[in-house]
Amino acid sequence: MRLDKFLKNSRIIKRRTVAKEACEQGRVEVNGRIAKPGAELEEGDIIKITFGTSELEVKVDKLLETVKKEDAESMYSVL
């Protein structure tokens, strides 16, 4: 699954265009490397996102194409 799509589906970032912009600005890392929006994710990958002065680090638990709002948090765990 694409990184920008995962961020949107898991509701870490609200819109896919915002997720894409964050990746293009170098604010998203996957497994310690700056990632492009089209980077393919696998279960177990570590994503680090910088929001201004704060950082969020999550581990990918599931890759789901269609997700209900209630199930979105099951796609990742915060580290």
N, CA, C and O atoms as a Tripos MOL2 file, in Angstrom:
@<TRIPOS>MOLECULE
protein
  316   315    79     0     0
PROTEIN
NO_CHARGES

@<TRIPOS>ATOM
      1 N           0.8500   -1.1730    0.0000 N.3       1 MET1
      2 CA          0.0000    0.0000    0.0000 C.3       1 MET1
      3 C           0.8980    1.2390    0.0000 C.2       1 MET1
      4 O           1.9450    1.2590    0.6470 O.2       1 MET1
      5 N           0.4790    2.2580   -0.7250 N.am      2 ARG2
      6 CA          1.2230    3.5160   -0.7780 C.3       2 ARG2
      7 C           1.2150    4.2030    0.5920 C.2       2 ARG2
      8 O           0.2490    4.1050    1.3490 O.2       2 ARG2
      9 N           2.2990    4.8890    0.8850 N.am      3 LEU3
     10 CA          2.4360    5.5900    2.1640 C.3       3 LEU3
     11 C           1.3500    6.6400    2.3580 C.2       3 LEU3
     12 O           0.7380    6.7000    3.4250 O.2       3 LEU3
     13 N           1.1000    7.4680    1.3480 N.am      4 ASP4
     14 CA          0.0890    8.5200    1.5100 C.3       4 ASP4
     15 C          -1.3090    7.9390    1.7050 C.2       4 ASP4
     16 O          -2.1190    8.5010    2.4430 O.2       4 ASP4
     17 N          -1.5910    6.8250    1.0530 N.am      5 LYS5
     18 CA         -2.9000    6.1760    1.2160 C.3       5 LYS5
     19 C          -3.0380    5.5660    2.6140 C.2       5 LYS5
     20 O          -4.1100    5.6210    3.2170 O.2       5 LYS5
     21 N          -1.9460    4.9850    3.1250 N.am      6 PHE6
     22 CA         -1.9810    4.4250    4.4720 C.3       6 PHE6
     23 C          -2.2420    5.5140    5.5090 C.2       6 PHE6
     24 O          -3.0500    5.3290    6.4190 O.2       6 PHE6
     25 N          -1.5560    6.6540    5.3700 N.am      7 LEU7
     26 CA         -1.7370    7.7430    6.3330 C.3       7 LEU7
     27 C          -3.1750    8.2420    6.3350 C.2       7 LEU7
     28 O          -3.7070    8.6010    7.3860 O.2       7 LEU7
     29 N          -3.8110    8.2670    5.1580 N.am      8 LYS8
     30 CA         -5.2050    8.6890    5.0680 C.3       8 LYS8
     31 C          -6.1420    7.6190    5.6310 C.2       8 LYS8
     32 O          -7.0080    7.9280    6.4500 O.2       8 LYS8
     33 N          -5.9770    6.3610    5.1990 N.am      9 ASN9
     34 CA         -6.8660    5.2880    5.6420 C.3       9 ASN9
     35 C          -6.7920    5.0670    7.1530 C.2       9 ASN9
     36 O          -7.8050    4.7670    7.7850 O.2       9 ASN9
     37 N          -5.6110    5.2120    7.7290 N.am     10 SER10
     38 CA         -5.4580    5.0090    9.1710 C.3      10 SER10
     39 C          -5.8760    6.2430    9.9590 C.2      10 SER10
     40 O          -5.9150    6.2220   11.1890 O.2      10 SER10
     41 N          -6.1860    7.3140    9.2430 N.am     11 ARG11
     42 CA         -6.6250    8.5800    9.8220 C.3      11 ARG11
     43 C          -5.5610    9.2430   10.6960 C.2      11 ARG11
     44 O          -5.8840    9.9900   11.6200 O.2      11 ARG11
     45 N          -4.2980    8.9650   10.3980 N.am     12 ILE12
     46 CA         -3.2050    9.6900   11.0450 C.3      12 ILE12
     47 C          -3.1850   11.1100   10.4770 C.2      12 ILE12
     48 O          -3.0030   12.0820   11.2100 O.2      12 ILE12
     49 N          -3.3730   11.2120    9.1690 N.am     13 ILE13
     50 CA         -3.5130   12.5030    8.4890 C.3      13 ILE13
     51 C          -4.8620   12.4810    7.7900 C.2      13 ILE13
     52 O          -5.2360   11.4780    7.1810 O.2      13 ILE13
     53 N          -5.5960   13.5920    7.8760 N.am     14 LYS14
     54 CA         -6.9890   13.6220    7.4390 C.3      14 LYS14
     55 C          -7.2000   13.4070    5.9470 C.2      14 LYS14
     56 O          -8.0910   12.6560    5.5480 O.2      14 LYS14
     57 N          -6.3790   14.0660    5.1120 N.am     15 ARG15
     58 CA         -6.5890   13.9790    3.6650 C.3      15 ARG15
     59 C          -5.3360   13.4670    2.9670 C.2      15 ARG15
     60 O          -4.2150   13.6990    3.4190 O.2      15 ARG15
     61 N          -5.5470   12.7690    1.8630 N.am     16 ARG16
     62 CA         -4.4270   12.1860    1.1290 C.3      16 ARG16
     63 C          -3.5210   13.2650    0.5380 C.2      16 ARG16
     64 O          -2.3050   13.0830    0.4720 O.2      16 ARG16
     65 N          -4.0980   14.3780    0.1120 N.am     17 THR17
     66 CA         -3.2660   15.4490   -0.4470 C.3      17 THR17
     67 C          -2.3530   16.0460    0.6170 C.2      17 THR17
     68 O          -1.2120   16.4040    0.3270 O.2      17 THR17
     69 N          -2.8480   16.1540    1.8400 N.am     18 VAL18
     70 CA         -2.0290   16.6690    2.9450 C.3      18 VAL18
     71 C          -0.9220   15.6590    3.2640 C.2      18 VAL18
     72 O           0.2100   16.0550    3.5390 O.2      18 VAL18
     73 N          -1.2350   14.3740    3.2300 N.am     19 ALA19
     74 CA         -0.2360   13.3290    3.4620 C.3      19 ALA19
     75 C           0.8410   13.3740    2.3820 C.2      19 ALA19
     76 O           2.0290   13.2270    2.6710 O.2      19 ALA19
     77 N           0.4180   13.5780    1.1400 N.am     20 LYS20
     78 CA          1.3530   13.6640    0.0210 C.3      20 LYS20
     79 C           2.2930   14.8560    0.1910 C.2      20 LYS20
     80 O           3.4980   14.7370   -0.0280 O.2      20 LYS20
     81 N           1.7400   16.0050    0.5800 N.am     21 GLU21
     82 CA          2.5470   17.2020    0.7820 C.3      21 GLU21
     83 C           3.5550   17.0060    1.9180 C.2      21 GLU21
     84 O           4.7010   17.4430    1.8100 O.2      21 GLU21
     85 N           3.1380   16.3580    2.9990 N.am     22 ALA22
     86 CA          4.0380   16.1080    4.1280 C.3      22 ALA22
     87 C           5.2110   15.2300    3.6920 C.2      22 ALA22
     88 O           6.3490   15.4640    4.1010 O.2      22 ALA22
     89 N           4.9360   14.2270    2.8660 N.am     23 CYS23
     90 CA          5.9970   13.3480    2.3580 C.3      23 CYS23
     91 C           6.9490   14.1240    1.4510 C.2      23 CYS23
     92 O           8.1670   13.9740    1.5490 O.2      23 CYS23
     93 N           6.3960   14.9480    0.5750 N.am     24 GLU24
     94 CA          7.2140   15.7110   -0.3650 C.3      24 GLU24
     95 C           8.0940   16.7400    0.3430 C.2      24 GLU24
     96 O           9.1550   17.1040   -0.1640 O.2      24 GLU24
     97 N           7.6590   17.2060    1.5080 N.am     25 GLN25
     98 CA          8.4400   18.1800    2.2750 C.3      25 GLN25
     99 C           9.4750   17.5050    3.1780 C.2      25 GLN25
    100 O          10.1960   18.1870    3.9070 O.2      25 GLN25
    101 N           9.5540   16.1800    3.1350 N.am     26 GLY26
    102 CA         10.5560   15.4550    3.9110 C.3      26 GLY26
    103 C          10.2300   15.2990    5.3770 C.2      26 GLY26
    104 O          11.1330   15.0970    6.1900 O.2      26 GLY26
    105 N           8.9380   15.3890    5.7430 N.am     27 ARG27
    106 CA          8.5440   15.2840    7.1480 C.3      27 ARG27
    107 C           8.1390   13.8680    7.5460 C.2      27 ARG27
    108 O           7.7550   13.6400    8.6930 O.2      27 ARG27
    109 N           8.2180   12.9060    6.6140 N.am     28 VAL28
    110 CA          7.8140   11.5320    6.9040 C.3      28 VAL28
    111 C           8.9750   10.5930    6.5920 C.2      28 VAL28
    112 O           9.5500   10.6330    5.5040 O.2      28 VAL28
    113 N           9.3100    9.7420    7.5710 N.am     29 GLU29
    114 CA         10.3650    8.7420    7.3910 C.3      29 GLU29
    115 C           9.7640    7.3570    7.5520 C.2      29 GLU29
    116 O           8.8790    7.1420    8.3810 O.2      29 GLU29
    117 N          10.2540    6.4210    6.7490 N.am     30 VAL30
    118 CA          9.8730    5.0160    6.8850 C.3      30 VAL30
    119 C          11.1530    4.2310    7.1330 C.2      30 VAL30
    120 O          12.0690    4.2480    6.3110 O.2      30 VAL30
    121 N          11.2120    3.5450    8.2660 N.am     31 ASN31
    122 CA         12.3850    2.7740    8.6650 C.3      31 ASN31
    123 C          13.6700    3.6070    8.6230 C.2      31 ASN31
    124 O          14.7180    3.1250    8.1940 O.2      31 ASN31
    125 N          13.5750    4.8680    9.0750 N.am     32 GLY32
    126 CA         14.7470    5.7200    9.1830 C.3      32 GLY32
    127 C          15.1390    6.4560    7.9180 C.2      32 GLY32
    128 O          16.1330    7.1820    7.9270 O.2      32 GLY32
    129 N          14.4040    6.3000    6.8360 N.am     33 ARG33
    130 CA         14.7180    6.9900    5.5830 C.3      33 ARG33
    131 C          13.5650    7.9070    5.1930 C.2      33 ARG33
    132 O          12.4000    7.5430    5.3530 O.2      33 ARG33
    133 N          13.8850    9.0920    4.6820 N.am     34 ILE34
    134 CA         12.8460   10.0030    4.1970 C.3      34 ILE34
    135 C          12.1240    9.3130    3.0450 C.2      34 ILE34
    136 O          12.7550    8.7870    2.1280 O.2      34 ILE34
    137 N          10.7950    9.3220    3.1020 N.am     35 ALA35
    138 CA         10.0010    8.5530    2.1450 C.3      35 ALA35
    139 C           9.1920    9.4460    1.2270 C.2      35 ALA35
    140 O           8.7420   10.5240    1.6160 O.2      35 ALA35
    141 N           9.0160    8.9800    0.0020 N.am     36 LYS36
    142 CA          8.1570    9.6580   -0.9620 C.3      36 LYS36
    143 C           6.7280    9.1650   -0.7590 C.2      36 LYS36
    144 O           6.5250    8.1180   -0.1430 O.2      36 LYS36
    145 N           5.7270    9.9000   -1.2670 N.am     37 PRO37
    146 CA          4.3230    9.5020   -1.0570 C.3      37 PRO37
    147 C           3.9830    8.1380   -1.6460 C.2      37 PRO37
    148 O           3.0690    7.4730   -1.1570 O.2      37 PRO37
    149 N           4.6900    7.7080   -2.6770 N.am     38 GLY38
    150 CA          4.3900    6.4390   -3.3230 C.3      38 GLY38
    151 C           5.1510    5.2590   -2.7610 C.2      38 GLY38
    152 O           5.0710    4.1590   -3.3070 O.2      38 GLY38
    153 N           5.8940    5.4650   -1.6710 N.am     39 ALA39
    154 CA          6.6640    4.3670   -1.0710 C.3      39 ALA39
    155 C           5.7200    3.2540   -0.6460 C.2      39 ALA39
    156 O           4.6840    3.5070   -0.0300 O.2      39 ALA39
    157 N           6.0840    2.0220   -0.9760 N.am     40 GLU40
    158 CA          5.2480    0.8750   -0.6250 C.3      40 GLU40
    159 C           5.5260    0.4580    0.8180 C.2      40 GLU40
    160 O           6.6790    0.2830    1.2140 O.2      40 GLU40
    161 N           4.4640    0.3010    1.5920 N.am     41 LEU41
    162 CA          4.5760   -0.1100    2.9880 C.3      41 LEU41
    163 C           4.3130   -1.6010    3.1320 C.2      41 LEU41
    164 O           3.5930   -2.2000    2.3330 O.2      41 LEU41
    165 N           4.9030   -2.1860    4.1560 N.am     42 GLU42
    166 CA          4.6430   -3.5680    4.5330 C.3      42 GLU42
    167 C           4.3470   -3.5830    6.0290 C.2      42 GLU42
    168 O           4.6970   -2.6490    6.7500 O.2      42 GLU42
    169 N           3.7040   -4.6430    6.4810 N.am     43 GLU43
    170 CA          3.4310   -4.7580    7.9180 C.3      43 GLU43
    171 C           4.7540   -4.8310    8.6610 C.2      43 GLU43
    172 O           5.6790   -5.5270    8.2430 O.2      43 GLU43
    173 N           4.8320   -4.0970    9.7750 N.am     44 GLY44
    174 CA          6.0440   -4.0740   10.5790 C.3      44 GLY44
    175 C           6.9150   -2.8510   10.3350 C.2      44 GLY44
    176 O           7.8560   -2.6100   11.0930 O.2      44 GLY44
    177 N           6.6260   -2.0730    9.2970 N.am     45 ASP45
    178 CA          7.3980   -0.8590    9.0210 C.3      45 ASP45
    179 C           7.1650    0.1780   10.1190 C.2      45 ASP45
    180 O           6.0910    0.2360   10.7180 O.2      45 ASP45
    181 N           8.1880    0.9930   10.3710 N.am     46 ILE46
    182 CA          8.1190    2.0590   11.3600 C.3      46 ILE46
    183 C           8.0270    3.3850   10.6150 C.2      46 ILE46
    184 O           8.8750    3.6900    9.7760 O.2      46 ILE46
    185 N           6.9940    4.1770   10.9210 N.am     47 ILE47
    186 CA          6.7830    5.4760   10.2780 C.3      47 ILE47
    187 C           6.9820    6.5610   11.3260 C.2      47 ILE47
    188 O           6.4170    6.4900   12.4180 O.2      47 ILE47
    189 N           7.7860    7.5630   10.9900 N.am     48 LYS48
    190 CA          8.0300    8.6950   11.8810 C.3      48 LYS48
    191 C           7.5790    9.9550   11.1540 C.2      48 LYS48
    192 O           8.0670   10.2550   10.0650 O.2      48 LYS48
    193 N           6.6460   10.6940   11.7570 N.am     49 ILE49
    194 CA          6.0800   11.8940   11.1470 C.3      49 ILE49
    195 C           6.3840   13.0880   12.0450 C.2      49 ILE49
    196 O           6.2030   13.0210   13.2610 O.2      49 ILE49
    197 N           6.8480   14.1810   11.4410 N.am     50 THR50
    198 CA          7.1270   15.4110   12.1790 C.3      50 THR50
    199 C           6.0090   16.4110   11.9190 C.2      50 THR50
    200 O           5.7860   16.8270   10.7820 O.2      50 THR50
    201 N           5.3090   16.7950   12.9870 N.am     51 PHE51
    202 CA          4.2530   17.8140   12.9300 C.3      51 PHE51
    203 C           4.7750   19.0450   13.6490 C.2      51 PHE51
    204 O           4.6580   19.1290   14.8720 O.2      51 PHE51
    205 N           5.3430   19.9980   12.9350 N.am     52 GLY52
    206 CA          5.8850   21.1950   13.5870 C.3      52 GLY52
    207 C           6.9850   20.8210   14.5590 C.2      52 GLY52
    208 O           8.0610   20.3970   14.1390 O.2      52 GLY52
    209 N           6.7330   20.9720   15.8580 N.am     53 THR53
    210 CA          7.7430   20.6470   16.8630 C.3      53 THR53
    211 C           7.5560   19.2610   17.4590 C.2      53 THR53
    212 O           8.4560   18.7580   18.1320 O.2      53 THR53
    213 N           6.4100   18.6320   17.2290 N.am     54 SER54
    214 CA          6.1690   17.3050   17.7980 C.3      54 SER54
    215 C           6.4070   16.2150   16.7500 C.2      54 SER54
    216 O           6.3690   16.4630   15.5450 O.2      54 SER54
    217 N           6.6520   15.0100   17.2460 N.am     55 GLU55
    218 CA          6.8750   13.8660   16.3650 C.3      55 GLU55
    219 C           5.9620   12.7280   16.7720 C.2      55 GLU55
    220 O           5.6320   12.5650   17.9470 O.2      55 GLU55
    221 N           5.5580   11.9420   15.7830 N.am     56 LEU56
    222 CA          4.7310   10.7620   16.0160 C.3      56 LEU56
    223 C           5.4230    9.5850   15.3570 C.2      56 LEU56
    224 O           5.7760    9.6390   14.1790 O.2      56 LEU56
    225 N           5.6160    8.5130   16.1290 N.am     57 GLU57
    226 CA          6.2480    7.3160   15.5970 C.3      57 GLU57
    227 C           5.2670    6.1510   15.7590 C.2      57 GLU57
    228 O           4.8130    5.8600   16.8650 O.2      57 GLU57
    229 N           4.9490    5.4910   14.6460 N.am     58 VAL58
    230 CA          3.9910    4.3930   14.6700 C.3      58 VAL58
    231 C           4.5550    3.1870   13.9410 C.2      58 VAL58
    232 O           5.4260    3.3050   13.0790 O.2      58 VAL58
    233 N           4.0340    2.0210   14.3110 N.am     59 LYS59
    234 CA          4.3880    0.7600   13.6470 C.3      59 LYS59
    235 C           3.1680    0.2890   12.8710 C.2      59 LYS59
    236 O           2.0560    0.2810   13.4000 O.2      59 LYS59
    237 N           3.3730   -0.1030   11.6180 N.am     60 VAL60
    238 CA          2.2780   -0.5860   10.7730 C.3      60 VAL60
    239 C           1.9000   -1.9900   11.2230 C.2      60 VAL60
    240 O           2.7310   -2.8970   11.1910 O.2      60 VAL60
    241 N           0.6400   -2.1750   11.6480 N.am     61 ASP61
    242 CA          0.1560   -3.4860   12.0750 C.3      61 ASP61
    243 C          -0.6340   -4.1840   10.9740 C.2      61 ASP61
    244 O          -0.4740   -5.3860   10.7630 O.2      61 ASP61
    245 N          -1.4840   -3.4420   10.2750 N.am     62 LYS62
    246 CA         -2.3270   -4.0120    9.2170 C.3      62 LYS62
    247 C          -2.3640   -3.0540    8.0420 C.2      62 LYS62
    248 O          -2.2530   -1.8400    8.2080 O.2      62 LYS62
    249 N          -2.5210   -3.6130    6.8550 N.am     63 LEU63
    250 CA         -2.7200   -2.8100    5.6500 C.3      63 LEU63
    251 C          -4.0980   -3.1440    5.1070 C.2      63 LEU63
    252 O          -4.2950   -4.2050    4.5140 O.2      63 LEU63
    253 N          -5.0470   -2.2480    5.3070 N.am     64 LEU64
    254 CA         -6.4250   -2.4680    4.8730 C.3      64 LEU64
    255 C          -6.8020   -1.4290    3.8250 C.2      64 LEU64
    256 O          -6.5580   -0.2370    4.0120 O.2      64 LEU64
    257 N          -7.4010   -1.8840    2.7150 N.am     65 GLU65
    258 CA         -7.8040   -0.9750    1.6400 C.3      65 GLU65
    259 C          -9.0170   -0.1290    2.0260 C.2      65 GLU65
    260 O          -9.0420    1.0790    1.7930 O.2      65 GLU65
    261 N         -10.0180   -0.7760    2.6180 N.am     66 THR66
    262 CA        -11.2110   -0.0500    3.0450 C.3      66 THR66
    263 C         -11.3360   -0.2090    4.5530 C.2      66 THR66
    264 O         -11.2680   -1.3170    5.0850 O.2      66 THR66
    265 N         -11.5190    0.9170    5.2290 N.am     67 VAL67
    266 CA        -11.5100    0.9170    6.6900 C.3      67 VAL67
    267 C         -12.6620    1.7600    7.2110 C.2      67 VAL67
    268 O         -12.9170    2.8580    6.7180 O.2      67 VAL67
    269 N         -13.3530    1.2340    8.2120 N.am     68 LYS68
    270 CA        -14.3540    2.0270    8.9100 C.3      68 LYS68
    271 C         -13.6310    2.8920    9.9420 C.2      68 LYS68
    272 O         -12.5330    2.5630   10.3910 O.2      68 LYS68
    273 N         -14.2610    3.9900   10.3020 N.am     69 LYS69
    274 CA        -13.6520    4.9250   11.2430 C.3      69 LYS69
    275 C         -13.2580    4.2360   12.5530 C.2      69 LYS69
    276 O         -12.2050    4.5270   13.1200 O.2      69 LYS69
    277 N         -14.1010    3.3320   13.0230 N.am     70 GLU70
    278 CA        -13.8400    2.6500   14.3010 C.3      70 GLU70
    279 C         -12.6210    1.7220   14.2140 C.2      70 GLU70
    280 O         -11.9480    1.4930   15.2180 O.2      70 GLU70
    281 N         -12.3360    1.1880   13.0200 N.am     71 ASP71
    282 CA        -11.2520    0.2150   12.8530 C.3      71 ASP71
    283 C          -9.9290    0.8540   12.4460 C.2      71 ASP71
    284 O          -8.9190    0.1570   12.3470 O.2      71 ASP71
    285 N          -9.9120    2.1530   12.2100 N.am     72 ALA72
    286 CA         -8.7110    2.8150   11.6940 C.3      72 ALA72
    287 C          -7.5280    2.6870   12.6470 C.2      72 ALA72
    288 O          -6.3990    2.4940   12.1960 O.2      72 ALA72
    289 N          -7.7600    2.7890   13.9480 N.am     73 GLU73
    290 CA         -6.6520    2.7170   14.9020 C.3      73 GLU73
    291 C          -6.0330    1.3320   14.9960 C.2      73 GLU73
    292 O          -4.9240    1.1980   15.5130 O.2      73 GLU73
    293 N          -6.7100    0.3010   14.5150 N.am     74 SER74
    294 CA         -6.1620   -1.0420   14.5630 C.3      74 SER74
    295 C          -5.0800   -1.2430   13.4920 C.2      74 SER74
    296 O          -4.3810   -2.2560   13.4990 O.2      74 SER74
    297 N          -4.9450   -0.2840   12.5780 N.am     75 MET75
    298 CA         -3.9520   -0.4010   11.5100 C.3      75 MET75
    299 C          -2.5330   -0.0850   11.9790 C.2      75 MET75
    300 O          -1.5670   -0.4350   11.3010 O.2      75 MET75
    301 N          -2.3970    0.5730   13.1310 N.am     76 TYR76
    302 CA         -1.0780    0.9590   13.6160 C.3      76 TYR76
    303 C          -1.0400    0.9540   15.1310 C.2      76 TYR76
    304 O          -2.0800    0.9570   15.7900 O.2      76 TYR76
    305 N           0.1680    0.9460   15.6760 N.am     77 SER77
    306 CA          0.3420    1.1160   17.1220 C.3      77 SER77
    307 C           1.3940    2.2070   17.3450 C.2      77 SER77
    308 O           2.4260    2.2320   16.6750 O.2      77 SER77
    309 N           1.1240    3.0880   18.2770 N.am     78 VAL78
    310 CA          2.0200    4.2050   18.5720 C.3      78 VAL78
    311 C           3.1880    3.7030   19.4000 C.2      78 VAL78
    312 O           3.0060    2.9570   20.3630 O.2      78 VAL78
    313 N           4.3900    4.1170   19.0190 N.am     79 LEU79
    314 CA          5.5950    3.6980   19.7590 C.3      79 LEU79
    315 C           6.0440    4.7800   20.7140 C.2      79 LEU79
    316 O           7.0380    4.6070   21.4200 O.2      79 LEU79
@<TRIPOS>BOND
     1     1     2 1
     2     2     3 1
     3     3     4 2
     4     3     5 am
     5     5     6 1
     6     6     7 1
     7     7     8 2
     8     7     9 am
     9     9    10 1
    10    10    11 1
    11    11    12 2
    12    11    13 am
    13    13    14 1
    14    14    15 1
    15    15    16 2
    16    15    17 am
    17    17    18 1
    18    18    19 1
    19    19    20 2
    20    19    21 am
    21    21    22 1
    22    22    23 1
    23    23    24 2
    24    23    25 am
    25    25    26 1
    26    26    27 1
    27    27    28 2
    28    27    29 am
    29    29    30 1
    30    30    31 1
    31    31    32 2
    32    31    33 am
    33    33    34 1
    34    34    35 1
    35    35    36 2
    36    35    37 am
    37    37    38 1
    38    38    39 1
    39    39    40 2
    40    39    41 am
    41    41    42 1
    42    42    43 1
    43    43    44 2
    44    43    45 am
    45    45    46 1
    46    46    47 1
    47    47    48 2
    48    47    49 am
    49    49    50 1
    50    50    51 1
    51    51    52 2
    52    51    53 am
    53    53    54 1
    54    54    55 1
    55    55    56 2
    56    55    57 am
    57    57    58 1
    58    58    59 1
    59    59    60 2
    60    59    61 am
    61    61    62 1
    62    62    63 1
    63    63    64 2
    64    63    65 am
    65    65    66 1
    66    66    67 1
    67    67    68 2
    68    67    69 am
    69    69    70 1
    70    70    71 1
    71    71    72 2
    72    71    73 am
    73    73    74 1
    74    74    75 1
    75    75    76 2
    76    75    77 am
    77    77    78 1
    78    78    79 1
    79    79    80 2
    80    79    81 am
    81    81    82 1
    82    82    83 1
    83    83    84 2
    84    83    85 am
    85    85    86 1
    86    86    87 1
    87    87    88 2
    88    87    89 am
    89    89    90 1
    90    90    91 1
    91    91    92 2
    92    91    93 am
    93    93    94 1
    94    94    95 1
    95    95    96 2
    96    95    97 am
    97    97    98 1
    98    98    99 1
    99    99   100 2
   100    99   101 am
   101   101   102 1
   102   102   103 1
   103   103   104 2
   104   103   105 am
   105   105   106 1
   106   106   107 1
   107   107   108 2
   108   107   109 am
   109   109   110 1
   110   110   111 1
   111   111   112 2
   112   111   113 am
   113   113   114 1
   114   114   115 1
   115   115   116 2
   116   115   117 am
   117   117   118 1
   118   118   119 1
   119   119   120 2
   120   119   121 am
   121   121   122 1
   122   122   123 1
   123   123   124 2
   124   123   125 am
   125   125   126 1
   126   126   127 1
   127   127   128 2
   128   127   129 am
   129   129   130 1
   130   130   131 1
   131   131   132 2
   132   131   133 am
   133   133   134 1
   134   134   135 1
   135   135   136 2
   136   135   137 am
   137   137   138 1
   138   138   139 1
   139   139   140 2
   140   139   141 am
   141   141   142 1
   142   142   143 1
   143   143   144 2
   144   143   145 am
   145   145   146 1
   146   146   147 1
   147   147   148 2
   148   147   149 am
   149   149   150 1
   150   150   151 1
   151   151   152 2
   152   151   153 am
   153   153   154 1
   154   154   155 1
   155   155   156 2
   156   155   157 am
   157   157   158 1
   158   158   159 1
   159   159   160 2
   160   159   161 am
   161   161   162 1
   162   162   163 1
   163   163   164 2
   164   163   165 am
   165   165   166 1
   166   166   167 1
   167   167   168 2
   168   167   169 am
   169   169   170 1
   170   170   171 1
   171   171   172 2
   172   171   173 am
   173   173   174 1
   174   174   175 1
   175   175   176 2
   176   175   177 am
   177   177   178 1
   178   178   179 1
   179   179   180 2
   180   179   181 am
   181   181   182 1
   182   182   183 1
   183   183   184 2
   184   183   185 am
   185   185   186 1
   186   186   187 1
   187   187   188 2
   188   187   189 am
   189   189   190 1
   190   190   191 1
   191   191   192 2
   192   191   193 am
   193   193   194 1
   194   194   195 1
   195   195   196 2
   196   195   197 am
   197   197   198 1
   198   198   199 1
   199   199   200 2
   200   199   201 am
   201   201   202 1
   202   202   203 1
   203   203   204 2
   204   203   205 am
   205   205   206 1
   206   206   207 1
   207   207   208 2
   208   207   209 am
   209   209   210 1
   210   210   211 1
   211   211   212 2
   212   211   213 am
   213   213   214 1
   214   214   215 1
   215   215   216 2
   216   215   217 am
   217   217   218 1
   218   218   219 1
   219   219   220 2
   220   219   221 am
   221   221   222 1
   222   222   223 1
   223   223   224 2
   224   223   225 am
   225   225   226 1
   226   226   227 1
   227   227   228 2
   228   227   229 am
   229   229   230 1
   230   230   231 1
   231   231   232 2
   232   231   233 am
   233   233   234 1
   234   234   235 1
   235   235   236 2
   236   235   237 am
   237   237   238 1
   238   238   239 1
   239   239   240 2
   240   239   241 am
   241   241   242 1
   242   242   243 1
   243   243   244 2
   244   243   245 am
   245   245   246 1
   246   246   247 1
   247   247   248 2
   248   247   249 am
   249   249   250 1
   250   250   251 1
   251   251   252 2
   252   251   253 am
   253   253   254 1
   254   254   255 1
   255   255   256 2
   256   255   257 am
   257   257   258 1
   258   258   259 1
   259   259   260 2
   260   259   261 am
   261   261   262 1
   262   262   263 1
   263   263   264 2
   264   263   265 am
   265   265   266 1
   266   266   267 1
   267   267   268 2
   268   267   269 am
   269   269   270 1
   270   270   271 1
   271   271   272 2
   272   271   273 am
   273   273   274 1
   274   274   275 1
   275   275   276 2
   276   275   277 am
   277   277   278 1
   278   278   279 1
   279   279   280 2
   280   279   281 am
   281   281   282 1
   282   282   283 1
   283   283   284 2
   284   283   285 am
   285   285   286 1
   286   286   287 1
   287   287   288 2
   288   287   289 am
   289   289   290 1
   290   290   291 1
   291   291   292 2
   292   291   293 am
   293   293   294 1
   294   294   295 1
   295   295   296 2
   296   295   297 am
   297   297   298 1
   298   298   299 1
   299   299   300 2
   300   299   301 am
   301   301   302 1
   302   302   303 1
   303   303   304 2
   304   303   305 am
   305   305   306 1
   306   306   307 1
   307   307   308 2
   308   307   309 am
   309   309   310 1
   310   310   311 1
   311   311   312 2
   312   311   313 am
   313   313   314 1
   314   314   315 1
   315   315   316 2
@<TRIPOS>SUBSTRUCTURE
     1 MET1         2 RESIDUE 1 A MET
     2 ARG2         6 RESIDUE 1 A ARG
     3 LEU3        10 RESIDUE 1 A LEU
     4 ASP4        14 RESIDUE 1 A ASP
     5 LYS5        18 RESIDUE 1 A LYS
     6 PHE6        22 RESIDUE 1 A PHE
     7 LEU7        26 RESIDUE 1 A LEU
     8 LYS8        30 RESIDUE 1 A LYS
     9 ASN9        34 RESIDUE 1 A ASN
    10 SER10       38 RESIDUE 1 A SER
    11 ARG11       42 RESIDUE 1 A ARG
    12 ILE12       46 RESIDUE 1 A ILE
    13 ILE13       50 RESIDUE 1 A ILE
    14 LYS14       54 RESIDUE 1 A LYS
    15 ARG15       58 RESIDUE 1 A ARG
    16 ARG16       62 RESIDUE 1 A ARG
    17 THR17       66 RESIDUE 1 A THR
    18 VAL18       70 RESIDUE 1 A VAL
    19 ALA19       74 RESIDUE 1 A ALA
    20 LYS20       78 RESIDUE 1 A LYS
    21 GLU21       82 RESIDUE 1 A GLU
    22 ALA22       86 RESIDUE 1 A ALA
    23 CYS23       90 RESIDUE 1 A CYS
    24 GLU24       94 RESIDUE 1 A GLU
    25 GLN25       98 RESIDUE 1 A GLN
    26 GLY26      102 RESIDUE 1 A GLY
    27 ARG27      106 RESIDUE 1 A ARG
    28 VAL28      110 RESIDUE 1 A VAL
    29 GLU29      114 RESIDUE 1 A GLU
    30 VAL30      118 RESIDUE 1 A VAL
    31 ASN31      122 RESIDUE 1 A ASN
    32 GLY32      126 RESIDUE 1 A GLY
    33 ARG33      130 RESIDUE 1 A ARG
    34 ILE34      134 RESIDUE 1 A ILE
    35 ALA35      138 RESIDUE 1 A ALA
    36 LYS36      142 RESIDUE 1 A LYS
    37 PRO37      146 RESIDUE 1 A PRO
    38 GLY38      150 RESIDUE 1 A GLY
    39 ALA39      154 RESIDUE 1 A ALA
    40 GLU40      158 RESIDUE 1 A GLU
    41 LEU41      162 RESIDUE 1 A LEU
    42 GLU42      166 RESIDUE 1 A GLU
    43 GLU43      170 RESIDUE 1 A GLU
    44 GLY44      174 RESIDUE 1 A GLY
    45 ASP45      178 RESIDUE 1 A ASP
    46 ILE46      182 RESIDUE 1 A ILE
    47 ILE47      186 RESIDUE 1 A ILE
    48 LYS48      190 RESIDUE 1 A LYS
    49 ILE49      194 RESIDUE 1 A ILE
    50 THR50      198 RESIDUE 1 A THR
    51 PHE51      202 RESIDUE 1 A PHE
    52 GLY52      206 RESIDUE 1 A GLY
    53 THR53      210 RESIDUE 1 A THR
    54 SER54      214 RESIDUE 1 A SER
    55 GLU55      218 RESIDUE 1 A GLU
    56 LEU56      222 RESIDUE 1 A LEU
    57 GLU57      226 RESIDUE 1 A GLU
    58 VAL58      230 RESIDUE 1 A VAL
    59 LYS59      234 RESIDUE 1 A LYS
    60 VAL60      238 RESIDUE 1 A VAL
    61 ASP61      242 RESIDUE 1 A ASP
    62 LYS62      246 RESIDUE 1 A LYS
    63 LEU63      250 RESIDUE 1 A LEU
    64 LEU64      254 RESIDUE 1 A LEU
    65 GLU65      258 RESIDUE 1 A GLU
    66 THR66      262 RESIDUE 1 A THR
    67 VAL67      266 RESIDUE 1 A VAL
    68 LYS68      270 RESIDUE 1 A LYS
    69 LYS69      274 RESIDUE 1 A LYS
    70 GLU70      278 RESIDUE 1 A GLU
    71 ASP71      282 RESIDUE 1 A ASP
    72 ALA72      286 RESIDUE 1 A ALA
    73 GLU73      290 RESIDUE 1 A GLU
    74 SER74      294 RESIDUE 1 A SER
    75 MET75      298 RESIDUE 1 A MET
    76 TYR76      302 RESIDUE 1 A TYR
    77 SER77      306 RESIDUE 1 A SER
    78 VAL78      310 RESIDUE 1 A VAL
    79 LEU79      314 RESIDUE 1 A LEU
